[in-house]
Each structure stands twice: as structure tokens, then as C-alpha cells.
Amino acid sequence: MKKNCLIIVCCQLLFAVAIKAQTITLANKQLRMEWLQTKDGWKINNLQFFINQKWQQVARPSGEYTLLYTTEQPSDSAAMQFKMVTGKAWPDTVYHYQLKIWQQASTAVALNTAGQAFHFYPASARQISANEVVFTYSSPLANMTATWKLDEQYAGDVQVKMQLECKKNGYYSLSSPSAITVDKQDMAWAVMPGYFQGKEMQKNMVLSYAYGQGVPEMPVLYRERCASSFCPIITTKENISFAVIPDPGLGRDPWANDHITHQTWQLALSHQNRRSSLSPTVYYPVLGEPGSLKKQGDHINYGFRYSFNQGKWYEVLTHAVNDIYDFKRTLALRKNTQSLTSRVEEMHHYLCDRTTSLWNTEEYNGLKIGGQSYLGGVVGSNRDAIKNADYGAMWMLANTSGDKYLQDSVLPLALNFKLAQQQTTPGFFQGAAMGQYYLSKSKTFREEWGDFVEPVSLTYYVMLDIGNILLFEPGNDTLKKRLALGASLLLNWQKPDGSWEVAYDRHTQQPLFTDIKDLRPTFYGLMVAYRILKDEKYLTAAKRGADWFIQNAVNKGHFIGVCGDARYAPDFATAQSAQALLDLYDLTHDKKYQEAAISTARMYLTSIYTQPVPSEKIKLVNGIERKDWQISQAGLSFEHGGIIGSANGAGPIMLCSHAGMFVRMFQLTGDSLFIEMARAAAIGRDAFVDQKTSVASYYWSTMNKGAGPYPHHAWWQIGWITDYLLSEAQLRSGNKITFARGFITPKVGPHESYGFTPGRIYGKEANLIHQQGVIKCNNPNIEYMLARGTDAKSLFVILLNDTGEPLKGQVKLNLDKVKMPANVQAITELTANKQLEPAAELDVALDGYGIKVWMIH
């Protein structure tokens, strides 16, 4: 009996040794991965993450590798035709800006059907250490080596290095292995930063692929040019987020040396593997693109990491952005050659010059109207389009500067433009804005890309613009009636569920664009009506609209934009929506609106480029030497990204309307990515500023050509800069500097107007003022803002350090410019509660991102 037991024990030990020899494990305090040797090769048998004091299985372990190969270069023609949910063919050929980029997005390579896919598991494995294992595989096509290593600094990360030796001539693309796959029903959220986000699969490829509404069912490949962050992420219903993050430097450099290389395609990202299983994946190089053509004996080498985290997707995004792509650290590279305040002062002159601002006056139905030339694309225009941009900024600057030219020659004609823009005759469109552009030759108002009227344009060009004017002119009864007229139409057009149509045909009055929903902050117009007119019915309807928006847009991650020429690709309207919900919270104190605002703002984080990593490398831009960080895309936002947005060709934009809202979000949440992105957008962008006018270019690709055909953008720039600086002042002072905010500006983002009512500075009432020459500072990294006490006996100077490092400067005061009383006796530094020696020139020292406030009295 004892002999039999001994035999059994020995057999069990031998079996255990055999089993152990067939497994390899990498493990640390957070992550445990186990490979099992099978007849097909080494597969990941177990992948666990440590949560709540226990190990939990993550999705479906796999470990399968994929190699794409073809002997012929793949075709660049469309490989598939698509239809909208209405059954109509896509794309609509009227939208010619999107035709080329959609063709690029529908090739066999982009749809991930090109070439032959070889799926395999490694044939051999060798454990180098407790933290590292090497796998190898050989075939007639190629030899592969993959080295997996637990990251010593980040316990949830596994670093992988891929090496491929090519044995045949042809085109190669080596994907990252599928460490795990996620069952579609187990997916809680998926995000491809810059392209889409959502919590469910979307069968219609136009909605998912073109509009980013939901997760595409096809394993499509996304380009770097609109991938804001290289970090496709899937969150499971067990609240584990999983991402693949390529090593910095793997993607294209948008300006590699002396010309634009933004559209080069070196790296592809996907949310699925080639088998259409949910698994974040990297492909390098891209099949058929430069770098993929190999000869026998050539090699492919690249690295990436898998990152696992307990919690929501944006926590992994923050890890990728800050820890891997050094976003926070490289923010320290940013320095100004001109302060933002100085830019506002110079743009003031630009806008008061009829030549540079392209100011026009026209007669329309007995009214003399004024606006600036718009030389971009407008359907039906013959280089005769006129528009006004930021009415809040116009009235703000005119009132805070006291500029008589603006007050007497610009505002009255801009106001007439606004009155002419709104239809007042009875009918279906009574109260609507008949178009954001006026075509002077045909004497008609027209929308950007067709003969139709949008409810969101009613919100923009009636409710917001008139609302902002009324903040400065509260006694204007004519405008109040016009506001009420617009509000009545918004109420009439609102559906029982709280939503609106995207647009109505101007002639048939029938809904247009029925393939998409109005996933925009149209409800905000009724909030304006409530705040100005105080009628409770407007707030009730605004809440109904916001509730529908939260359910159908925020909770699903579905949005559309407001740019007609891009057929409403998601854009900066998403950032507007976040601010709109914040403002609704301020009116109602209902937490659901604040929570929805934070969720929306976090989704908008994926509209900000965080790649490639900025550096000190010298590049040549139009014959001028620039450091890479000076022209970096990192920190800048899209006009509209995704598959059909302008960022595909032009890159990001300089119009950083979201900066102030991001500062407010940081103050609300403590999430540092908001403040980092706000500062990265605003500071050190001088390479894009025209030296003659101080107006920044619009598109990144144009570098420093100034406003070009968009002179009205200077108003938007004054608006967002003021919003950003005052938001920073409020943050850094701990709410001891506060100025009431007006309403969002139309179209381009969430910045809001100021200066219509006194603010408070360390307990004292003061009016915001813009007056060039009062302050001169020799350090362009120091911002200065001014306010005059309501007692007319004191002047407040707010000084901000734009950088994270301590700095010094000299400030010269010219109080004659603001007609201060002759008996000024003291300067009190309110931030330190101490007295300064009165002088015309003062030294100032500021901590990193510091603030000082002087009261001159």
C-alpha cells in the first residue's frame, strides 16, 4: 500500500513539474499574467488585476499576434460604399471638403481588409527574469521576437518590444498582440481619443465612423493626424480600463523639418484586432505606407505598452498623457515673447482700423448695417459674405476701453446687423436668425452651407448675441422684445421630448439632416431668455432640453458640431455644452447638470492634441528657425477632428475658447489635466501670431499668417483671452477676484463675456477696464489686468505669472492714462497685505503660476 502511495505522489510531482514547465508568469502587486504552452503556441491563459484586496480576471485572455502582408501596394481607392441611417448614399457630394478625406478613410487599408492576415502564437518562450519574458516565432514569411516586461514604475503597465525580420520582399504591418479581448456585451465604454467614444456598438458606420457616435463594428484603422492622444481605451463593466499606448516618437511628426508632414501615416490605432474582437491595437508600420515596403533581411522594430487601471477611461488617458507622453513636464518649455494682454491691446488697434479689420457698411431694408468680410466658403457667396463674430467681446471691449470709435461707429451698425438678421414677419421662421452671413450682392442672409435655418443658429445669433448685448444695455426694450420673439420660436420648435431638429428647409419648412440628431446645446438659448426676461417657462423648457441632451448625448458620448461646411462633424460645440450645463447648474443648483458638465468636459479632453512630445529641436518654418515646442500641436484643440474634420488636413486651431472653461473645471474637480491643457493652449504660441497685428492664425497649418480671410476671429481671440485670464485670476486668488460672466459666444466654444457689472477684488467693488499704456512690463511672461474701483479713487492691477517657474520683472505705471486723482498716496499689495513704496516703476517677483494684486489709491 505504501509503495502504491509513493508511486502516486511521484506521479503527481512529475505532473506538477510538467505543468509548471508549460507556464510562464509575470506578476507584481497589481498585475498577474500567465502564458500556457499549447499545441498552437504560447497563449495568455490568465490575466488578473488586483482590485479590492483580491485578484480579478480581466476579460478574455488571448495573446494572439497578427502580421499583415501583401506583395502589391494596396489601392488608394474606396473599398466600400456606405449609407446613412436614412438609406441615402454617403458622403453627400455637396460637402466637397469631406470627399477626399472620406475616400482616404474608406480604402482597404483604412477599413483593415487589405493584405493577408497571418494570426499566430509564439512557438517558444524564455523567461529572462521574474519581470521579463521573451517570445519567438518563425515562419517562411518572417521571424519575430517579442519581449514583455513589467514596468518598474507603473505597476499596471507591461512594456512590449516587437522585432520582425522579413524573409520576403513586400509590404508588412505588425500589430500589437491581443493581450485580452472584451466581449461586446461586457464593454462599459470605449474611446479612441480624437475619433469616437461610446458605451455600445454602432451598426451604422456613418454614425460611428464619420460622426464618432458609438463604437464602429468594423476593425478600422485610425491615423495619427486626428488621434489627439495615442491611447485607445476600453473599460469593462467590472470597471477595469485597458489601453495600448505606443512608445513616444513612433507616430508621425507633423512638421518633421522644414515643411508640413501632418498627413504622413506611420502608425495606425484601432479598438479591435483584425478578427473584429474588441482589443485596443497598434499597427506599425501601416500597410502600403512609407516604411512598410521591405526587402528580404529588413527589420521592423517598435515598442508600446499595455496599461491596466481600476476606474474610468480618463484615468488611463491622464496616465498616457502625463506619464508616458510627458505633457505636464513639457509644459515647462512654454515661454512668451508677447504677453496675452499685449496681444489684446494690439488687436484693439487692428479692429479699429477699417482696412485691417475689413469692416463694411451696407444698406438693408432701410437699415445701415455693418460687419466684417468673410472670405471663406459660404454657399452662394461671391466674395461678398459679411459677418460679426463675438458680440459679447465687442460690447465688452467698447465699454471697458471707452473707445469712441467702437461705441459710435461700430456697435450701432453691428446692432443693426443683428436686428436685420432676425426674421420678424409672421410665419414659420418668425423670430429665427435667417443666416449667420449677409451676402451683400444678393442682399440676403444665408447659412454657411445651404438654404436652411437651424434652431441652434436661433440660439446663437439671436439669443446669445442679443443676450450679451442686453447685459451691457439692460434698458434696451427693443432687444428684449426681439429676445422674447426668439424664445417663443425656440419653444414652438422644441419637441415634446425636449429636443430640436438639426435644420429646416427654408422653402419647404421640412426637417433636414434627419440622419443625425441635434446633439448640441440648443437649449442654452432658453437659459438666456430666462436669465434676462425672468419667465419661469423658459427655464422649464431649458431643463427639458438639457435632460434630453444628457440622456442622448452626454450619457452615450454622442455629439455633432455646428460647422455647416463640415456637415456638423463633432467640434467645439461639445466644449460649449459643458459650459452650458455648468451655467444651468448655477441657475438650478441641480447636481445632475454639474455632473453632466464634468463628464462632457472630460470627453472634450480628447479634442486636445497631446502628441508628439514637444522638444527643443530646431526646425525651419517659412525660412525662420523655430524650436519644436513653439510650433507643437500638443495642447491645441480641433476645430473638428475625427474622420471628416478639418484637423485631417489643417491640424488643430489657435482659437482656444475652451481655456477658461478648463480652468473652471480644474477649480471644480481638482483634475490637473484641465489646468495643464488650458495653459498649454494659451501660453507660448507666438510662432502663430502675426507680428504686425498680434492676431493669431486660425489653423495650425498656416503658422503665423494672421487672420487671413477671417478678420472677425480677432474678436473671438479677445474674448477667449479675457475669459482665460480672469478665470486664472479667480483660481489663483482663491475666489477673491470674481467678475460675473455673461453668455457663451456663438459657435467656436465656451468663453463668456465680462465687464457688464462690477466685480469684486479682495472685497472691494471694481469695474474691469482695458486701457493700453497704463501698464508696461518688460517681461512678456507676466500678464496684467486692470480694474477701477467703483469709488473712482482706486486702481487695481492684477499680475499673473504665465509660467511654472518663479520670475521677476519691472512694471511701469502711467496713471495719467486712467485719470487717477492727483493725490494718489499709496500702493497696497493685497495678496500679501503690505504697503509698497509709491513709484512710477516697480519691481515684481512672482512664484510659478503666481499672482499679485496691487491697489493704487
DRENZA-783122 format. One line per 2 residues: for each residue x, y, z of C-alpha. Coordinates in steps of 0.1 Angstrom, whole numbers, plus 5000, padded with zeros to 4 digits. Last residue first. Example, Ala and Ser with C-alpha at 12.3 -4.5 7.8 and 13.67 -1.06 7.14 Angstrom:
// DRENZA-783122
5137/4989/5071 | 5123/4955/5078
//
This chain:
// DRENZA-783122
4948/6046/4960 | 4967/6021/4939
4956/5986/4948 | 4981/5960/4937
4973/5923/4931 | 4999/5896/4929
4995/5862/4913 | 5017/5831/4909
5019/5804/4883 | 5054/5798/4895
5061/5825/4921 | 5061/5861/4911
5086/5889/4917 | 5078/5925/4909
5099/5956/4907 | 5081/5989/4905
5084/6019/4882 | 5064/6051/4887
5068/6049/4924 | 5048/6046/4956
5066/6024/4982 | 5046/5993/4987
5023/5985/5016 | 5015/5950/5027
4985/5927/5027 | 5004/5900/5008
4978/5894/4981 | 4965/5930/4985
4998/5947/4977 | 4988/5982/4987
5001/6012/4967 | 4997/6045/4984
4993/6083/4981 | 4975/6091/4949
4966/6128/4954 | 4963/6137/4917
4932/6115/4913 | 4936/6089/4886
4929/6099/4850 | 4933/6064/4835
4961/6073/4811 | 4976/6097/4836
4983/6067/4858 | 5013/6057/4837
5028/6028/4857 | 5060/6009/4847
5063/5973/4858 | 5097/5956/4861
5100/5919/4860 | 5109/5888/4880
5102/5851/4876 | 5095/5820/4897
5089/5789/4874 | 5055/5774/4864
5050/5800/4837 | 5023/5826/4828
5029/5846/4860 | 4999/5868/4867
4996/5904/4878 | 4963/5921/4887
4965/5959/4889 | 4936/5976/4908
4930/6013/4905 | 4914/6034/4933
4896/6066/4936 | 4867/6061/4912
4846/6048/4941 | 4836/6019/4918
4872/6009/4919 | 4889/6007/4885
4901/5974/4872 | 4932/5964/4852
4948/5932/4840 | 4985/5924/4837
5001/5893/4824 | 5038/5885/4832
5055/5861/4808 | 5063/5890/4784
5087/5905/4810 | 5095/5942/4805
5060/5953/4817 | 5042/5985/4807
5010/5993/4824 | 4987/6023/4818
4997/6023/4781 | 4967/6005/4767
4934/6007/4787 | 4911/5978/4791
4889/5982/4822 | 4871/5959/4846
4850/5977/4871 | 4857/5974/4908
4840/5966/4941 | 4863/5958/4970
4863/5925/4990 | 4896/5913/4977
4887/5922/4941 | 4850/5921/4935
4833/5926/4901 | 4813/5954/4888
4787/5947/4860 | 4789/5945/4822
4826/5938/4822 | 4827/5902/4811
4817/5879/4782 | 4820/5841/4780
4843/5815/4765 | 4826/5782/4757
4835/5774/4721 | 4836/5785/4685
4799/5788/4675 | 4783/5817/4693
4799/5832/4724 | 4788/5818/4758
4768/5842/4780 | 4779/5867/4806
4803/5860/4834 | 4803/5880/4866
4837/5890/4878 | 4855/5875/4908
4889/5881/4924 | 4890/5867/4960
4879/5834/4946 | 4911/5816/4958
4933/5843/4943 | 4949/5818/4919
4915/5804/4906 | 4898/5838/4902
4929/5852/4884 | 4931/5822/4862
4895/5826/4852 | 4901/5863/4845
4930/5854/4823 | 4911/5827/4804
4879/5847/4798 | 4900/5877/4786
4920/5855/4762 | 4888/5838/4749
4870/5871/4741 | 4900/5889/4726
4906/5859/4704 | 4870/5857/4694
4871/5894/4684 | 4903/5888/4664
4885/5860/4646 | 4864/5886/4628
4893/5891/4604 | 4888/5856/4589
4903/5857/4554 | 4938/5859/4567
4937/5863/4605 | 4975/5861/4609
4998/5843/4586 | 5018/5829/4615
5016/5791/4611 | 4991/5783/4582
4990/5746/4592 | 4980/5754/4627
4947/5768/4615 | 4933/5801/4628
4963/5824/4627 | 4969/5846/4657
4963/5883/4656 | 4991/5904/4670
4987/5928/4640 | 5021/5933/4626
5038/5904/4644 | 5013/5878/4631
5009/5853/4659 | 5014/5815/4652
5050/5814/4664 | 5038/5833/4695
5021/5803/4709 | 5040/5803/4742
5010/5802/4766 | 4973/5797/4758
4968/5761/4748 | 4994/5746/4772
4979/5766/4800 | 4944/5753/4795
4957/5717/4789 | 4976/5718/4822
4946/5733/4840 | 4923/5705/4828
4948/5677/4833 | 4951/5687/4869
4917/5673/4879 | 4909/5693/4911
4872/5690/4902 | 4857/5725/4904
4888/5746/4902 | 4901/5723/4874
4868/5727/4856 | 4869/5765/4859
4904/5765/4844 | 4891/5742/4816
4863/5767/4809 | 4888/5795/4806
4909/5775/4781 | 4879/5762/4760
4879/5792/4736 | 4914/5784/4724
4913/5797/4689 | 4947/5786/4677
4934/5756/4657 | 4945/5720/4652
4958/5703/4621 | 4950/5716/4586
4944/5685/4566 | 4928/5660/4590
4921/5687/4615 | 4893/5699/4592
4870/5671/4603 | 4858/5641/4583
4873/5612/4602 | 4875/5627/4637
4886/5662/4643 | 4866/5695/4642
4881/5729/4650 | 4904/5707/4670
4923/5718/4701 | 4959/5727/4709
4979/5714/4738 | 5004/5694/4718
5004/5707/4682 | 5039/5720/4686
5051/5751/4667 | 5070/5767/4696
5078/5733/4711 | 5098/5723/4680
5121/5753/4683 | 5117/5777/4654
5142/5789/4628 | 5126/5811/4602
5126/5804/4564 | 5089/5797/4562
5093/5774/4593 | 5126/5757/4598
5130/5734/4627 | 5153/5734/4658
5147/5706/4683 | 5139/5718/4718
5111/5693/4722 | 5074/5688/4723
5061/5652/4727 | 5040/5642/4696
5013/5642/4708 | 4989/5656/4734
4964/5671/4710 | 4932/5683/4726
4898/5670/4714 | 4901/5641/4738
4898/5664/4768 | 4864/5672/4754
4852/5639/4769 | 4863/5652/4802
4844/5684/4796 | 4812/5664/4789
4815/5643/4821 | 4822/5675/4841
4791/5692/4826 | 4770/5661/4832
4780/5661/4869 | 4771/5698/4872
4738/5693/4855 | 4729/5663/4877
4738/5684/4908 | 4707/5706/4905
4717/5741/4918 | 4691/5755/4893
4707/5786/4878 | 4743/5778/4885
4737/5742/4874 | 4724/5756/4841
4756/5776/4837 | 4776/5744/4842
4754/5726/4817 | 4761/5754/4791
4798/5753/4799 | 4800/5715/4791
4778/5720/4760 | 4801/5747/4748
4830/5722/4749 | 4810/5698/4728
4802/5727/4704 | 4839/5728/4698
4836/5701/4672 | 4817/5670/4662
4813/5668/4624 | 4783/5691/4615
4784/5686/4578 | 4819/5700/4577
4808/5732/4558 | 4780/5736/4583
4802/5739/4613 | 4780/5734/4644
4791/5701/4657 | 4775/5667/4665
4777/5647/4697 | 4773/5612/4710
4792/5601/4742 | 4762/5580/4752
4755/5596/4786 | 4764/5630/4773
4744/5630/4741 | 4711/5612/4743
4704/5612/4781 | 4722/5644/4789
4707/5662/4758 | 4672/5651/4767
4676/5665/4802 | 4691/5697/4788
4661/5703/4766 | 4637/5697/4795
4658/5720/4817 | 4657/5747/4790
4619/5743/4787 | 4614/5748/4825
4639/5777/4825 | 4619/5794/4797
4586/5788/4814 | 4599/5806/4845
4600/5840/4829 | 4628/5861/4842
4634/5880/4810 | 4672/5882/4810
4682/5850/4829 | 4652/5831/4815
4658/5841/4779 | 4695/5832/4782
4685/5798/4796 | 4662/5794/4766
4690/5799/4742 | 4711/5773/4761
4687/5745/4750 | 4704/5744/4716
4735/5729/4734 | 4742/5704/4706
4732/5668/4698 | 4706/5678/4673
4701/5643/4659 | 4716/5629/4627
4701/5611/4597 | 4673/5636/4596
4697/5662/4581 | 4667/5684/4570
4633/5690/4586 | 4606/5704/4563
4599/5742/4560 | 4595/5737/4523
4614/5769/4513 | 4639/5775/4541
4645/5738/4546 | 4646/5732/4584
4676/5723/4605 | 4690/5699/4632
4656/5693/4646 | 4651/5701/4683
4649/5680/4715 | 4629/5683/4747
4609/5650/4744 | 4578/5670/4734
4597/5686/4705 | 4610/5722/4708
4602/5742/4677 | 4575/5763/4694
4596/5769/4725 | 4626/5780/4703
4602/5802/4684 | 4589/5819/4715
4624/5824/4727 | 4633/5842/4695
4604/5866/4699 | 4612/5872/4735
4648/5881/4726 | 4635/5905/4699
4612/5921/4725 | 4641/5925/4749
4662/5940/4722 | 4636/5967/4715
4633/5973/4753 | 4670/5983/4756
4672/5990/4793 | 4697/5963/4802
4723/5976/4777 | 4755/5959/4787
4739/5926/4797 | 4714/5932/4769
4742/5930/4744 | 4751/5895/4757
4715/5884/4754 | 4712/5897/4719
4742/5877/4708 | 4733/5846/4727
4695/5845/4719 | 4695/5857/4683
4726/5846/4666 | 4735/5815/4687
4702/5801/4699 | 4685/5808/4666
4715/5793/4649 | 4709/5762/4671
4674/5760/4657 | 4688/5758/4622
4675/5776/4591 | 4681/5764/4555
4695/5775/4522 | 4728/5757/4523
4764/5756/4535 | 4772/5785/4557
4737/5799/4564 | 4725/5828/4544
4712/5863/4549 | 4702/5881/4517
4712/5912/4497 | 4723/5893/4466
4754/5914/4463 | 4759/5920/4501
4757/5883/4511 | 4750/5885/4549
4763/5856/4569 | 4749/5839/4601
4716/5831/4584 | 4679/5837/4588
4682/5841/4625 | 4647/5830/4637
4620/5850/4654 | 4593/5844/4628
4605/5813/4608 | 4572/5796/4603
4553/5828/4596 | 4548/5863/4608
4574/5889/4598 | 4602/5895/4624
4630/5875/4608 | 4663/5881/4627
4694/5892/4607 | 4683/5927/4603
4682/5933/4640 | 4717/5918/4644
4731/5939/4616 | 4715/5969/4632
4734/5961/4664 | 4767/5958/4644
4759/5992/4629 | 4754/6007/4663
4784/5989/4678 | 4809/6000/4652
4808/6038/4646 | 4798/6053/4679
4809/6029/4707 | 4838/6014/4687
4851/6048/4676 | 4845/6062/4710
4867/6037/4728 | 4857/6037/4764
4880/6007/4770 | 4858/5986/4792
4827/5995/4773 | 4839/5990/4737
4859/5960/4747 | 4829/5943/4764
4805/5952/4737 | 4826/5937/4710
4836/5907/4732 | 4800/5898/4739
4791/5903/4702 | 4817/5877/4692
4816/5871/4654 | 4801/5896/4630
4795/5886/4594 | 4798/5897/4558
4799/5875/4527 | 4807/5892/4494
4834/5870/4479 | 4808/5858/4455
4787/5839/4481 | 4760/5813/4472
4773/5787/4496 | 4797/5802/4520
4834/5793/4519 | 4859/5816/4535
4863/5853/4526 | 4843/5867/4555
4843/5905/4553 | 4835/5923/4586
4801/5937/4596 | 4780/5968/4595
4743/5976/4589 | 4726/6008/4578
4689/5999/4579 | 4663/6009/4553
4657/5973/4542 | 4695/5966/4541
4721/5992/4534 | 4757/5981/4538
4788/5991/4558 | 4819/5970/4557
4849/5965/4580 | 4878/5945/4566
4895/5946/4600 | 4929/5956/4585
4914/5984/4564 | 4887/5996/4588
4913/6000/4615 | 4896/5998/4649
4899/5961/4649 | 4936/5961/4644
4940/5987/4672 | 4922/5965/4697
4942/5936/4684 | 4973/5954/4697
4959/5957/4733 | 4946/5921/4733
4980/5909/4722 | 4997/5929/4749
4974/5911/4775 | 4984/5877/4760
5020/5886/4767 | 5045/5887/4738
5077/5866/4735 | 5061/5840/4757
5075/5809/4772 | 5065/5772/4771
5091/5746/4779 | 5076/5740/4813
5045/5725/4797 | 5070/5697/4787
5066/5682/4821 | 5028/5681/4822
5026/5666/4787 | 5053/5640/4793
5039/5615/4767 | 5042/5585/4790
5034/5598/4825 | 5013/5629/4816
4993/5619/4785 | 4992/5581/4790
4984/5584/4827 | 4958/5610/4821
4942/5588/4794 | 4942/5559/4818
4924/5580/4844 | 4901/5592/4816
4888/5556/4810 | 4872/5552/4843
4885/5531/4872 | 4909/5503/4880
4938/5506/4857 | 4956/5484/4831
4981/5498/4806 | 4996/5478/4778
5028/5493/4765 | 5044/5500/4731
5076/5494/4713 | 5089/5492/4677
5113/5474/4654 | 5107/5462/4619
5137/5446/4601 | 5150/5441/4565
5166/5408/4555 | 5144/5403/4525
5132/5436/4513 | 5106/5458/4530
5079/5482/4519 | 5061/5492/4552
5082/5523/4559 | 5062/5546/4537
5025/5535/4536 | 5013/5503/4519
5004/5486/4552 | 5009/5510/4581
5042/5504/4600 | 5032/5496/4627
4997/5486/4638 | 4986/5493/4674
4956/5476/4690 | 4930/5481/4717
4911/5448/4719 | 4874/5443/4710
4874/5413/4686 | 4870/5422/4649
4894/5394/4637 | 4919/5421/4627
4920/5434/4662 | 4896/5460/4676
4898/5495/4690 | 4923/5505/4664
4954/5526/4660 | 4976/5531/4630
5012/5544/4629 | 5033/5558/4601
5008/5578/4581 | 5021/5612/4569
4993/5637/4569 | 5009/5663/4592
5042/5664/4573 | 5042/5702/4569
5075/5717/4558 | 5110/5724/4571
5119/5695/4595 | 5094/5670/4607
5064/5693/4609 | 5035/5669/4618
5059/5644/4633 | 5044/5610/4625
5039/5584/4652 | 5065/5562/4669
5082/5590/4687 | 5067/5582/4721
5061/5545/4726 | 5027/5532/4716
5000/5531/4743 | 4976/5502/4744
4947/5506/4768 | 4927/5487/4794
4902/5501/4819 | 4888/5479/4847
4854/5489/4860 | 4840/5453/4860
4817/5465/4832 | 4848/5468/4811
4866/5500/4801 | 4882/5500/4767
4909/5525/4757 | 4927/5536/4725
4957/5557/4737 | 4978/5577/4712
4963/5610/4722 | 4946/5635/4699
4944/5609/4671 | 4935/5633/4643
4967/5632/4623 | 4978/5599/4639
4955/5578/4616 | 4928/5554/4626
4924/5518/4614 | 4890/5502/4612
4881/5470/4629 | 4845/5472/4617
4816/5474/4642 | 4824/5510/4650
4819/5521/4686 | 4793/5548/4693
4787/5582/4677 | 4821/5592/4663
4804/5612/4635 | 4821/5597/4604
4830/5562/4618 | 4802/5556/4643
4773/5574/4626 | 4784/5567/4591
4792/5531/4600 | 4757/5523/4611
4758/5493/4634 | 4770/5512/4665
4785/5491/4693 | 4777/5504/4728
4792/5526/4755 | 4807/5554/4734
4837/5574/4724 | 4850/5584/4690
4877/5600/4669 | 4901/5623/4687
4908/5599/4715 | 4896/5564/4705
4873/5557/4734 | 4854/5526/4746
4829/5523/4775 | 4811/5496/4795
4821/5467/4773 | 4809/5433/4787
4783/5429/4760 | 4809/5433/4733
4831/5406/4748 | 4865/5420/4755
4897/5406/4741 | 4929/5403/4760
4966/5405/4753 | 4958/5409/4716
4993/5412/4702 | 5004/5446/4688
5002/5446/4650 | 5030/5441/4625
5025/5457/4591 | 5045/5444/4561
5046/5452/4524 | 5067/5430/4501
5100/5413/4496 | 5104/5381/4516
5122/5370/4547 | 5114/5400/4569
5130/5401/4604 | 5105/5414/4630
5111/5428/4664 | 5085/5439/4689
5092/5454/4723 | 5065/5452/4749
5061/5472/4782 | 5035/5460/4807
5018/5486/4828 | 4996/5484/4859
5025/5486/4883 | 5038/5518/4869
5075/5524/4879 | 5090/5490/4874
5071/5483/4842 | 5066/5446/4837
5085/5434/4807 | 5074/5416/4775
5099/5410/4747 | 5086/5399/4714
5107/5383/4687 | 5095/5376/4652
5110/5358/4622 | 5093/5363/4589
5075/5349/4558 | 5086/5313/4558
5076/5312/4595 | 5094/5317/4628
5082/5327/4663 | 5099/5340/4694
5088/5350/4729 | 5109/5368/4755
5099/5371/4792 | 5107/5398/4818
5098/5406/4854 | 5107/5375/4872
5138/5373/4850 | 5147/5363/4814
5119/5338/4810 | 5123/5322/4775
5094/5313/4753 | 5090/5293/4721
5064/5289/4693 | 5048/5323/4697
5011/5324/4688 | 4998/5331/4653
4975/5350/4630 | 4987/5358/4595
4965/5384/4578 | 4968/5388/4540
4966/5423/4526 | 4939/5449/4529
4907/5445/4550 | 4916/5469/4577
4890/5495/4568 | 4918/5521/4565
4939/5497/4544 | 4910/5487/4522
4903/5523/4515 | 4874/5540/4532
4891/5566/4553 | 4911/5580/4524
4879/5583/4504 | 4864/5601/4533
4893/5625/4534 | 4889/5633/4497
4851/5639/4498 | 4850/5659/4531
4857/5694/4518 | 4833/5687/4489
4802/5687/4511 | 4777/5688/4483
4788/5652/4474 | 4768/5638/4504
4791/5610/4516 | 4773/5587/4520
4744/5573/4500 | 4709/5577/4513
4693/5549/4533 | 4680/5571/4561
4705/5556/4585 | 4733/5569/4562
4748/5546/4536 | 4783/5534/4529
4803/5522/4499 | 4833/5500/4503
4869/5497/4490 | 4875/5534/4482
4906/5539/4461 | 4941/5541/4475
4949/5505/4463 | 4972/5483/4484
5009/5481/4473 | 5015/5446/4459
5033/5417/4477 | 5010/5418/4506
5015/5412/4543 | 4997/5417/4576
5011/5401/4608 | 4988/5393/4637
4997/5380/4672 | 4974/5362/4696
4980/5367/4734 | 4944/5358/4743
4930/5364/4778 | 4892/5371/4778
4881/5400/4801 | 4903/5407/4831
4901/5381/4859 | 4901/5396/4894
4927/5392/4922 | 4916/5403/4956
4922/5431/4981 | 4896/5455/4965
4912/5450/4930 | 4943/5433/4919
4942/5427/4881 | 4943/5392/4865
4954/5379/4832 | 4952/5341/4827
4959/5317/4798 | 4979/5340/4776
4988/5317/4748 | 5022/5302/4739
5020/5280/4707 | 4993/5262/4688
4998/5229/4705 | 4997/5247/4738
5022/5264/4762 | 5003/5285/4788
5011/5321/4795 | 5002/5337/4828
4999/5374/4836 | 4994/5389/4870
4991/5427/4876 | 4989/5450/4906
5014/5438/4932 | 5037/5423/4906
5034/5393/4883 | 5048/5378/4851
5042/5341/4847 | 5053/5313/4824
5036/5280/4820 | 5044/5247/4804
5073/5239/4827 | 5050/5243/4856
5026/5217/4842 | 5055/5193/4837
5067/5199/4873 | 5032/5193/4886
5029/5161/4866 | 5062/5149/4879
5051/5157/4914 | 5017/5139/4909
5034/5109/4895 | 5058/5108/4925
5029/5110/4949 | 5010/5082/4931
5041/5060/4931 | 5046/5066/4968
5010/5058/4975 | 5014/5025/4956
5045/5016/4976 | 5028/5024/5009
5000/5000/5000
//
